[in-house]
Amino acid sequence: MMEKIEQTTYSAVMGAVVSSIRREKGIEQSDVAARMGLSQASYSRLEGGKATYSIDQVFLVAEALQVEPAELFQRVCTTVGKLKAEEFDVIAQQRSNATGSQSSSVGTLVAGAALGALLVGLLSKSK
């Protein structure tokens, strides 16, 4: 029997980090979406980890949140490190045009609000 592991995607981590920064700054999703030139639904998919950020969108969301792209990326990298230290598997989001399988192990994908709650717990443990 294959071991069941908890996993998430880099896109979900990015979305959770963006959500955290947005909430820290008291900015509504609709405001960030408008600043990025996206619909509310499209932005919500990005923040929820259901869609992947393009490099252009990384720069646009950083600008909308008034943070440097390097700071945003550093927070994502730090968060990925913390998740891996807690034995989470962080994987690339499977694309429809991808070949081959991502992993042979069965995993429970954590995204959206569940990932946000997990990150709040991880970050509060480290203080």
C-alpha positions as CSV (number, residue, x, y, z in Angstrom):
1,M,0.0,0.0,0.0
2,M,1.3,3.4,-0.9
3,E,2.0,6.0,1.8
4,K,-0.5,8.8,1.8
5,I,1.3,12.2,2.1
6,E,0.0,15.7,2.4
7,Q,1.1,17.9,-0.5
8,T,0.4,21.3,-2.0
9,T,1.5,23.1,-5.1
10,Y,3.9,26.1,-5.5
11,S,0.9,27.9,-6.9
12,A,-1.1,27.3,-3.8
13,V,1.8,28.5,-1.6
14,M,2.1,31.6,-3.7
15,G,-1.6,32.3,-3.4
16,A,-1.5,31.8,0.3
17,V,1.4,34.2,0.7
18,V,-0.3,36.8,-1.5
19,S,-3.5,36.4,0.5
20,S,-1.6,36.9,3.8
21,I,0.1,40.0,2.5
22,R,-3.2,41.4,1.1
23,R,-4.9,40.8,4.5
24,E,-2.0,42.3,6.4
25,K,-2.4,45.5,4.3
26,G,-6.2,45.5,4.6
27,I,-6.7,45.4,0.8
28,E,-9.8,43.7,-0.7
29,Q,-9.4,41.0,-3.4
30,S,-11.5,43.1,-5.8
31,D,-9.0,46.0,-5.4
32,V,-6.0,43.8,-6.2
33,A,-7.9,42.2,-9.1
34,A,-8.7,45.7,-10.5
35,R,-5.0,46.8,-10.1
36,M,-3.9,43.7,-12.0
37,G,-6.5,44.1,-14.8
38,L,-8.2,40.8,-13.8
39,S,-11.8,39.8,-13.0
40,Q,-12.5,39.1,-9.4
41,A,-13.0,35.4,-10.4
42,S,-9.7,35.1,-12.1
43,Y,-7.9,36.7,-9.2
44,S,-9.7,34.5,-6.7
45,R,-8.4,31.4,-8.7
46,L,-4.9,32.7,-8.4
47,E,-5.1,33.5,-4.7
48,G,-6.8,30.1,-4.1
49,G,-4.0,28.2,-5.8
50,K,-6.3,26.9,-8.5
51,A,-4.5,28.8,-11.3
52,T,-0.8,29.4,-11.8
53,Y,0.8,32.9,-11.7
54,S,2.6,34.0,-14.9
55,I,5.8,35.9,-14.3
56,D,3.9,39.0,-15.5
57,Q,1.2,38.4,-12.8
58,V,3.9,38.0,-10.1
59,F,5.2,41.5,-10.9
60,L,1.6,42.9,-11.1
61,V,0.5,41.4,-7.8
62,A,3.7,42.7,-6.1
63,E,3.0,46.1,-7.5
64,A,-0.7,45.9,-6.4
65,L,0.3,44.9,-2.9
66,Q,3.1,47.5,-2.8
67,V,5.9,45.0,-2.1
68,E,9.0,44.2,-4.0
69,P,8.8,41.1,-6.2
70,A,12.0,39.8,-4.5
71,E,10.3,40.1,-1.0
72,L,7.2,38.3,-2.4
73,F,9.4,35.5,-3.8
74,Q,11.4,35.3,-0.6
75,R,8.3,34.8,1.4
76,V,7.2,32.0,-0.9
77,C,10.6,30.3,-0.6
78,T,10.6,30.6,3.2
79,T,7.1,29.2,3.3
80,V,8.0,26.3,1.0
81,G,11.0,25.6,3.3
82,K,8.7,25.5,6.4
83,L,6.2,23.2,4.7
84,K,9.0,20.8,3.6
85,A,10.3,20.9,7.2
86,E,6.8,19.7,8.3
87,E,7.1,16.9,5.8
88,F,4.7,18.4,3.2
89,D,5.5,17.6,-0.4
90,V,5.4,20.8,-2.5
91,I,5.0,20.0,-6.1
92,A,4.5,21.8,-9.4
93,Q,0.8,22.2,-10.4
94,Q,0.0,19.6,-13.1
95,R,-0.7,21.3,-16.4
96,S,-3.1,19.9,-19.0
97,N,-0.3,19.7,-21.6
98,A,2.2,18.0,-19.3
99,T,3.6,14.5,-20.1
100,G,4.1,11.8,-17.5
101,S,2.9,11.7,-14.0
102,Q,4.0,14.0,-11.2
103,S,4.4,11.4,-8.5
104,S,3.7,7.7,-7.8
105,S,2.6,8.3,-4.2
106,V,-0.9,9.1,-3.3
107,G,-1.2,12.5,-1.7
108,T,-3.8,14.7,-0.1
109,L,-3.7,18.0,-1.9
110,V,-4.0,21.0,0.4
111,A,-4.9,24.3,-1.1
112,G,-7.0,27.5,-0.6
113,A,-8.3,28.2,2.9
114,A,-6.9,24.9,4.3
115,L,-3.4,25.9,3.2
116,G,-3.9,29.4,4.7
117,A,-4.9,27.9,8.0
118,L,-1.9,25.5,8.0
119,L,0.5,28.4,7.2
120,V,-0.9,30.5,10.0
121,G,-0.2,27.6,12.3
122,L,3.3,27.1,11.0
123,L,4.2,30.8,11.2
124,S,2.8,31.2,14.7
125,K,4.8,28.1,15.9
126,S,8.0,29.7,14.7
127,K,7.6,32.9,16.8
